[in-house]
Amino acid sequence: MARPQVLDKKLLEKVRQKLKKKDTKSVNVLVSKKASSLGVSSESALVLIAKGLGIGVSTYQRKLDQQKQSEIRDILPTIFYKSDSNNENSLKKAEQGKKVQPITNIKHSGFKESIEYILDDQQLKERCTDLLNARAHFDRPINQATLVLEDRIRSKAQPTERMEGIKLVNHAFNSDLSKTVLQVSINPDEQDGFTNILRGIVLAFRNPTHHHIINTFSKEEALKICGLVDVLLKVVDKSKKIKL
């Protein structure tokens, strides 16, 4: 018989404190029930409970295998509930089987949890989360998100001279597979598509927020743009350097 999975003690303790339980044994029971009801692993259930309580779990979550991370991302939207007072009350109601109305507008949700769900890249979250949670000036998270993207491209392409903005993107990515430094795909159409998307991000968002103050972006728009950057960071990370 396989040994039962031992859950992270530090994370269990944080959940215990949030829920004001007497000991972590009761938290383990809660995790087991959640895992059973959702049909996921205990590790995934623990992460979902912690996220619902507003506990940061990025470090622990990154250590989980891909299957468990996939479980979390598939189930995570269901923890975004309208709350009578806070996320803890919503989680308790859900655990007790009481009806909780799902949100339909990000303004009524726990915005921090939305950021946690949408953004995977740790550096991106570290540089943008506080700015996304601000009350105004949402050109700033876009500025920082596109800065992270530019820096990631530079680190991957390693140009021999200083390059920034569109010059850097044009150096690193080319629609012609025989000329590109970084290859996204062996499919010419996909290479062309991602190359143009990266150029567009720099021209439409990086350059304006780098050189001008723009007060027209809403909180939701900023998060969506940061989410797009998060996707593109994965593309850059997975790209193959085929030319110096």
Helices and strands as residue ranges (DSSP letters): H 9-19, H 24-38, H 42-52, H 58-62, H 66-75, G 76-79, H 87-95, G 106-108, H 111-118, H 122-132, H 139-157, H 165-172, E 182-183, H 188-201, I 202-206, H 207-211, H 219-238, E 240-241
